[in-house]
Amino acid sequence: MTETSENHGALTGDNHAALWSGRFAEGPDAAAVEFETSIRVDERMALDDIHGSIAHAQMLGEQKIIPKQEAAEIVKGLKSIEADLISGALKIDYSAEDIHSFVEAVLTDRIGEPGKKLHTGRSRNDQIALDERLYLRRVIPCIQNEIITLVKTLAEIASANKTSLLTGYTHMQHAQPGTLAQHLLAWAFMLVRDWERLEDSLGRIQKSPLGSGALQGSTLPLNREFAAKKLGFTGVTENSLDTVSDRDYCIEFVSDFSILQSHLSRMCEEIVLWSTTEFSFVELSEKWSTGSSIMPQKKNPDFAELIRGRTGKVYGDLINLLTMVKGLPLAYDRDLQEDKEPLFDALDTVEANLKVFTAMISSAKWNKEKMAASCEGGFANATDLAEYLVRKGMPFRTAHGVSAKAVRMAIDAGLSKIEDLCVEEFKECSPLIEEDVYEILSPEACAENRKTTGAPSSVSTSEQIKNILAFCRKNKKK
Ligand code: ARG
């Protein structure tokens, strides 16, 4: 018990007064405490808070700001708290104001007077900025690994479907034939960019905020670089006022998550569409489908819909954060405490969505016949006819007109494919067209003849798969 805790025991439960209670003659209203406390949200950073405190205590000892012996006692005490939190022997006291207060109070209970020296030269303002960075540095690689698992899964399905035909759409109209491999690899490359964005954002939280104090640093001879090095940072932040006001990194990660979520949502939209009776390109496993309470026949793609539906949460989290900082004067304002809920919500949402999407897609069955049939009709090979004429020397614009004429002729004759025209009819469109035209008009040929880098031919998709698997191998984190 501290001297001040007698007055304000009610503030933080039976054992601990608020860290700031000394100046107050009266304890706050119970409803006020309830309103401002954040421990149920920030408790997930408990271990990060302890790691930050250990480095801070070591620095204080190293600089002789506190006796080395006492620094060692603090470190020992903090390590015992860490061990007990991990084992479950120590439970979080939810009457504490926040995770920082909780750890400091338990420390002081355990080691007595030296515990009161831990907060020397530190404020919760630089402490929270540190905890968040340590936490993000720990969990973002887990999200990145989930992305890699999904990318790898997509590459594996692609690998087994290099020649599985699937029409490509623009404006949701048949455009040009392609393959399932090409389509799934498109998803995979969207996700690779998401991984890279997270990596870029991680690069910007590699500087330690510790030692910025409440806002203007400290009069004590802190060695910020020492603590930063202990914590594995590459350096220290450069301006204390900026450091305690900055929540760019939260906004940045949640905007990375928003883009990632937009990708998952688009992918889910295609899954929902493709699992309709009309499309039937894919059949989701029963494990990852749900039924209806009234319609006995139903098998619904609810998981894809839920992933798509939760996009709004993540976008909302981003708007929440952007609005939180808008108009905030420097330096720390309590508004900034509200950063954690949207940050953690976005993080938890994308993590769950990535896991569920991976499970759903790896257990899905692809209907090759239906996908191949999608390439029939719709005249998706009209570009191929134009390029055939280009190879025979015709200017593309003219060839476009000739191919359009063939399409028109087929429609007028009630045919569903240009290859149903006979050579004589083709020759009416252009004398350059010969018997060999039929070889380039089949959907297989249309997909296979597209050999440019990044195109759907099996050589091109093999190259994509090779590169993407190399990316996965190189970037999987421990
Ligand atoms: N719980 C606070 C937060 O998350 C910690 C910093 C509190 N600082 C203060 N001046 N009240 O932002």
Boltz pocket constraint, residues with backbone or C-beta under 6 A from the ligand:
constraints:
  - pocket:
      binder: B
      contacts: [[A, 38], [A, 98], [A, 124], [A, 125], [A, 128], [A, 332], [A, 333], [A, 334], [A, 336], [A, 337], [A, 338]]
      max_distance: 6.0
